[in-house]
Amino acid sequence: MIGHAALRLYVMDAGWATFVLSQWIREQQLFSMGEGMRRMTSEPARVLGLTDRGSLVPGK
């Protein structure tokens, strides 16, 4: 690990959402805010088969 200039080591815990919002969306602009929120909410719910979680839908 030591010696590679592009290597970053992040210790993640309960602050992972803040990290995603600050780094991937605001700083690096890899995603829009909407896409970042989707990747943190509805996409994991879909992968896990949680059809009643992860999105705001009228009537649910």
C-alpha positions in Angstrom: 0.0 0.0 0.0 2.8 2.4 0.8 4.3 4.3 -2.1 1.4 4.6 -4.5 0.4 8.2 -5.0 -3.1 7.6 -6.2 -4.0 5.2 -3.3 -6.4 6.4 -0.7 -7.5 4.4 2.3 -10.9 5.3 3.8 -12.3 3.9 7.0 -16.0 3.8 6.6 -18.6 3.6 9.3 -22.0 5.3 9.9 -20.7 8.3 7.9 -20.7 6.5 4.5 -23.7 8.5 3.2 -22.0 11.8 4.0 -18.8 10.5 2.3 -20.7 9.6 -0.8 -22.5 13.0 -0.9 -19.4 15.0 -0.3 -16.8 13.1 -2.3 -18.6 11.4 -5.2 -21.3 14.0 -5.8 -19.9 17.4 -4.7 -16.1 17.1 -5.1 -15.6 14.6 -7.9 -19.0 15.2 -9.6 -19.3 11.5 -10.6 -23.1 11.5 -10.2 -25.9 14.0 -10.0 -27.6 14.4 -6.6 -30.6 12.4 -7.8 -28.4 9.6 -9.1 -26.4 9.5 -5.9 -29.5 9.2 -3.8 -30.8 6.4 -6.0 -27.6 4.5 -5.6 -27.8 4.8 -1.9 -31.5 4.0 -1.5 -33.5 2.3 -4.2 -30.7 0.4 -5.9 -29.6 -1.5 -2.8 -33.2 -2.2 -1.9 -33.8 -3.6 -5.4 -30.7 -5.8 -5.2 -31.9 -7.2 -1.9 -35.4 -7.7 -3.2 -36.9 -5.2 -0.8 -39.8 -4.0 -3.0 -41.4 -1.8 -0.3 -38.2 0.1 0.5 -35.8 2.6 -1.1 -38.1 4.9 -3.0 -40.8 7.6 -2.5 -43.9 6.4 -4.4 -47.3 8.0 -4.0 -49.7 5.7 -2.2 -47.0 3.5 -0.6 
